[in-house]
Amino acid sequence: MRTTNLVPGEREPVIANIQKAVAKNQFNAKVEVSDAKLSSEQEREILTNYLKHYNHFGYKFNNIFADELSDIGISLVSRQTEIVGLENMRNVSGGGIVTSNHFNPMENLAVRKAMKKAGKGQIFMVSQLANLKMPGILGYIMTYSDTIPIDDSTDYMGHQFPEQLQQILAKDRLILIYPEQEMWFNYRKPRPPKRGAYYYAARFKVPIISCFVEIRDLDKMESDTFKEVSFVCHILKPIYSDPTKSVRENSLMMMHKDYAQKCNAYEKAYGKPLTYDFEPSDIAGWAPPDKTK
């Protein structure tokens, strides 16, 4: 599976931003340099259109087509994707919130494949509003393939957003939320999570379906500085809330447990302890030229 053509723009400036963020312990910082920058007016327009058309026939028609494109993407990713830990899904029923590390716009296809392999059907994904303006096929899929946008709007995030989550979970569907928030291109390590995903899991009394996607370098070069990579999606043990605890207590407990599981999965996958000292191998597939020669 090729990676460098999946994300527009040069990767070296992004890697430099990752290095700076790691040095400052800012693991949820934005590092991309080519993300769409929207004005407040544009954000309002996109969100208004999304809410207006979400239940209309035109959206549902495009949703079917976008889901078919997503399925094609899953089949392409599947050629180079391994699934580990399906036994951890054996007793998971009903709705749930899936969490995973976030390093590529397409790694969600590996997670989707894993959940479908586990017998789960439709999977929704929470994404930043600006991603609905991505160009090309990716933008179309992000707009119409079961995406739930997040925004800075207090009214939307306080009312319509949680209502959508509750309705979807009540239908026994899964929702993928990235607790690391920002995408760090091909960054192998799990990053400390934010609490939002776990708050909604605790509030709506659904499990956290914990995943960690390992990235393996392949021998073939994609470009002068990047190798092709493949994915291994590790399905970890599901995390349930404690009925004796409050929503806040449960959200914190689930968050810490999920992060610990992902850290442990990293150490097992890569055979070394997790530290946050940056090294070139932290960026999967990166083969920078040897400047000493």
C-alpha positions as CSV (number, residue, x, y, z in Angstrom):
1,M,0.0,0.0,0.0
2,R,1.4,3.3,-1.0
3,T,1.4,6.1,1.6
4,T,3.1,9.3,0.3
5,N,0.5,9.9,-2.4
6,L,-2.4,9.6,0.1
7,V,-1.6,12.9,1.7
8,P,-1.1,16.1,-0.4
9,G,2.0,18.3,0.1
10,E,5.6,17.7,1.1
11,R,6.2,15.5,4.1
12,E,9.5,16.9,5.3
13,P,8.0,20.1,6.8
14,V,5.4,18.0,8.6
15,I,8.1,15.7,10.0
16,A,10.0,18.8,11.2
17,N,6.8,20.0,12.9
18,I,6.4,16.6,14.6
19,Q,9.9,16.8,15.9
20,K,9.2,20.3,17.3
21,A,6.0,19.2,18.9
22,V,7.6,16.2,20.5
23,A,10.4,18.4,21.9
24,K,7.7,20.5,23.6
25,N,5.6,17.6,24.7
26,Q,2.7,18.9,22.6
27,F,1.4,15.6,21.4
28,N,-2.0,16.8,20.2
29,A,-0.6,19.8,18.2
30,K,-1.5,20.4,14.6
31,V,1.5,19.5,12.4
32,E,0.1,19.4,8.9
33,V,0.9,22.3,6.6
34,S,-1.6,21.7,3.9
35,D,-4.8,21.4,5.9
36,A,-7.7,23.5,4.6
37,K,-7.9,26.8,6.5
38,L,-11.5,27.9,6.8
39,S,-12.9,31.2,7.9
40,S,-15.6,31.3,10.5
41,E,-18.1,32.0,7.8
42,Q,-17.0,29.0,5.7
43,E,-17.2,26.8,8.8
44,R,-20.7,27.9,9.5
45,E,-21.7,27.4,5.9
46,I,-20.3,23.8,5.8
47,L,-21.9,22.9,9.1
48,T,-25.3,24.4,8.1
49,N,-25.3,22.5,4.8
50,Y,-24.3,19.3,6.6
51,L,-27.1,19.6,9.1
52,K,-29.6,20.6,6.5
53,H,-28.9,17.8,4.1
54,Y,-27.9,15.0,6.5
55,N,-31.3,13.2,6.3
56,H,-32.2,14.2,2.8
57,F,-32.4,11.8,-0.2
58,G,-29.5,13.5,-2.0
59,Y,-27.2,12.9,1.0
60,K,-28.3,9.3,1.4
61,F,-27.7,8.6,-2.3
62,N,-24.2,10.0,-2.1
63,N,-23.7,8.1,1.1
64,I,-24.4,4.8,-0.7
65,F,-21.9,5.7,-3.4
66,A,-19.3,7.0,-0.9
67,D,-19.6,3.8,1.1
68,E,-19.0,1.8,-2.0
69,L,-15.8,3.8,-2.7
70,S,-14.8,3.3,1.0
71,D,-15.3,-0.5,0.5
72,I,-13.1,-0.4,-2.5
73,G,-10.5,1.4,-0.4
74,I,-10.9,-1.2,2.3
75,S,-10.3,-4.0,-0.2
76,L,-7.1,-2.2,-1.5
77,V,-5.8,-1.7,2.0
78,S,-6.7,-5.3,2.8
79,R,-4.0,-6.6,0.5
80,Q,-1.4,-5.2,2.9
81,T,-3.3,-5.3,6.2
82,E,-3.2,-7.9,8.9
83,I,-5.8,-8.1,11.7
84,V,-4.7,-9.3,15.2
85,G,-7.0,-9.8,18.2
86,L,-10.3,-10.6,16.7
87,E,-11.0,-12.8,19.8
88,N,-11.3,-9.6,21.8
89,M,-14.5,-8.7,19.9
90,R,-16.2,-12.0,20.7
91,N,-18.4,-10.7,23.5
92,V,-18.8,-7.2,22.3
93,S,-22.5,-6.4,21.4
94,G,-24.4,-3.3,20.7
95,G,-22.9,0.1,20.0
96,G,-19.4,1.2,20.9
97,I,-16.8,3.8,20.4
98,V,-13.7,2.7,18.6
99,T,-10.4,4.5,19.3
100,S,-7.1,4.2,17.4
101,N,-3.9,6.1,16.8
102,H,-4.1,8.6,13.9
103,F,-1.3,8.9,11.4
104,N,-2.8,8.8,7.9
105,P,-6.2,9.7,6.3
106,M,-6.4,6.1,5.1
107,E,-5.6,4.2,8.2
108,N,-9.2,4.3,9.2
109,L,-9.8,1.8,6.4
110,A,-7.6,-0.7,8.3
111,V,-9.8,-0.2,11.4
112,R,-13.0,-0.4,9.4
113,K,-11.7,-3.7,7.9
114,A,-10.9,-5.0,11.4
115,M,-14.4,-4.2,12.6
116,K,-16.1,-5.7,9.6
117,K,-14.0,-8.8,10.0
118,A,-15.3,-8.9,13.6
119,G,-18.8,-9.0,12.3
120,K,-19.7,-5.3,12.8
121,G,-21.5,-3.5,10.0
122,Q,-21.8,0.3,9.5
123,I,-19.1,2.3,11.2
124,F,-19.2,6.1,11.6
125,M,-16.2,8.3,12.0
126,V,-15.8,11.6,13.8
127,S,-13.7,14.1,11.9
128,Q,-12.7,17.7,11.9
129,L,-15.0,19.9,9.8
130,A,-12.2,21.1,7.5
131,N,-11.8,17.5,6.3
132,L,-15.1,17.8,4.5
133,K,-13.3,20.3,2.2
134,M,-10.5,17.9,1.3
135,P,-10.0,17.8,-2.5
136,G,-10.8,14.8,-4.7
137,I,-12.1,11.4,-3.8
138,L,-10.9,11.7,-0.2
139,G,-12.9,14.8,0.3
140,Y,-16.0,13.2,-1.3
141,I,-15.7,10.1,1.0
142,M,-15.1,12.3,4.1
143,T,-18.2,14.3,3.2
144,Y,-20.6,11.5,2.5
145,S,-19.3,8.2,4.0
146,D,-20.8,8.2,7.5
147,T,-18.7,11.1,8.8
148,I,-19.8,13.1,11.8
149,P,-18.0,16.5,11.9
150,I,-16.8,18.3,14.9
151,D,-16.6,22.1,15.2
152,D,-15.9,24.9,17.6
153,S,-19.6,25.8,17.6
154,T,-20.7,25.6,21.3
155,D,-24.4,25.1,20.2
156,Y,-23.6,22.3,17.8
157,M,-21.1,20.5,20.1
158,G,-23.5,20.8,23.0
159,H,-26.7,19.7,21.2
160,Q,-26.7,18.3,17.7
161,F,-23.3,16.5,17.9
162,P,-24.1,14.4,21.1
163,E,-27.6,13.8,19.8
164,Q,-26.2,12.2,16.6
165,L,-23.8,10.1,18.6
166,Q,-26.6,8.9,20.9
167,Q,-28.9,8.0,17.9
168,I,-26.1,6.1,16.2
169,L,-25.1,4.2,19.3
170,A,-28.7,3.3,20.0
171,K,-28.8,1.6,16.6
172,D,-25.9,-0.7,17.8
173,R,-23.5,1.0,15.4
174,L,-19.8,1.8,16.0
175,I,-18.3,5.3,16.0
176,L,-14.5,5.8,15.4
177,I,-13.1,8.7,17.4
178,Y,-9.4,9.7,17.4
179,P,-8.5,10.7,20.9
180,E,-5.1,11.9,19.7
181,Q,-7.1,14.6,17.7
182,E,-4.5,15.7,15.1
183,M,-3.1,13.4,12.5
184,W,0.7,12.9,12.6
185,F,1.9,11.5,9.3
186,N,3.1,7.9,9.7
187,Y,4.1,8.5,13.4
188,R,4.3,5.0,14.9
189,K,3.9,5.9,18.6
190,P,0.6,6.2,20.5
191,R,0.1,9.7,21.8
192,P,-1.5,10.8,25.1
193,P,-5.3,11.0,24.4
194,K,-7.8,13.7,25.1
195,R,-10.9,12.8,27.1
196,G,-13.7,13.4,24.6
197,A,-14.1,9.9,23.2
198,Y,-14.2,8.4,26.7
199,Y,-16.7,11.0,28.0
200,Y,-19.2,10.0,25.4
201,A,-18.6,6.3,26.0
202,A,-19.2,6.8,29.7
203,R,-22.2,9.1,29.1
204,F,-23.9,6.7,26.7
205,K,-22.8,3.6,28.6
206,V,-21.0,1.9,25.6
207,P,-17.6,0.2,25.6
208,I,-14.4,1.6,24.2
209,I,-13.2,-0.7,21.5
210,S,-9.5,-0.1,21.7
211,C,-7.3,-0.5,18.6
212,F,-3.7,0.2,17.8
213,V,-2.4,0.2,14.2
214,E,1.2,-0.9,13.7
215,I,3.0,0.3,10.6
216,R,5.5,-2.0,8.9
217,D,8.1,-0.8,6.3
218,L,8.2,-2.7,3.1
219,D,11.3,-3.1,0.9
220,K,9.9,-1.2,-2.1
221,M,10.6,2.5,-2.3
222,E,7.7,4.8,-3.0
223,S,9.9,7.8,-3.6
224,D,13.5,8.9,-3.0
225,T,12.7,9.3,0.7
226,F,9.8,7.0,1.5
227,K,9.3,3.3,1.5
228,E,5.9,1.7,1.0
229,V,4.3,0.4,4.2
230,S,1.7,-2.1,5.4
231,F,-0.7,-2.0,8.4
232,V,-1.4,-4.4,11.3
233,C,-4.5,-3.5,13.2
234,H,-4.4,-4.8,16.7
235,I,-7.8,-5.1,18.4
236,L,-7.2,-4.8,22.1
237,K,-9.4,-5.7,25.0
238,P,-12.7,-3.7,25.2
239,I,-13.0,-1.3,28.1
240,Y,-16.3,-1.0,30.0
241,S,-17.5,1.7,32.4
242,D,-18.0,1.0,36.1
243,P,-21.7,1.5,37.1
244,T,-20.6,2.6,40.5
245,K,-18.6,5.5,39.2
246,S,-19.7,8.9,37.8
247,V,-19.4,9.8,34.1
248,R,-16.3,11.8,34.8
249,E,-14.6,9.1,36.9
250,N,-15.4,6.5,34.2
251,S,-14.2,8.7,31.4
252,L,-10.8,9.2,33.1
253,M,-10.5,5.5,34.0
254,M,-11.3,4.4,30.4
255,M,-8.9,7.0,29.0
256,H,-6.0,5.9,31.1
257,K,-6.7,2.2,30.5
258,D,-6.9,2.7,26.8
259,Y,-3.7,4.7,26.6
260,A,-1.9,2.0,28.7
261,Q,-3.2,-0.7,26.3
262,K,-2.0,1.2,23.3
263,C,1.4,1.8,24.9
264,N,1.7,-1.9,25.7
265,A,0.7,-2.8,22.1
266,Y,3.4,-0.5,20.7
267,E,6.1,-2.1,22.8
268,K,5.0,-5.6,21.8
269,A,4.7,-4.7,18.1
270,Y,8.1,-2.9,17.9
271,G,10.0,-4.9,20.5
272,K,11.2,-1.9,22.4
273,P,10.1,0.3,25.3
274,L,8.1,3.4,24.5
275,T,9.9,6.7,24.9
276,Y,9.2,10.0,23.4
277,D,12.7,10.8,22.3
278,F,12.3,11.5,18.6
279,E,14.3,9.3,16.1
280,P,13.9,8.9,12.4
281,S,12.4,5.5,12.7
282,D,9.4,7.0,14.5
283,I,8.1,8.0,11.0
284,A,7.2,4.8,9.2
285,G,8.6,4.4,5.8
286,W,10.9,7.4,6.1
287,A,14.3,6.9,4.5
288,P,16.0,10.3,4.7
289,P,19.3,10.6,2.8
290,D,22.5,9.9,4.8
291,K,24.0,13.4,5.1
292,T,27.3,12.0,6.3
293,K,28.1,10.6,2.9
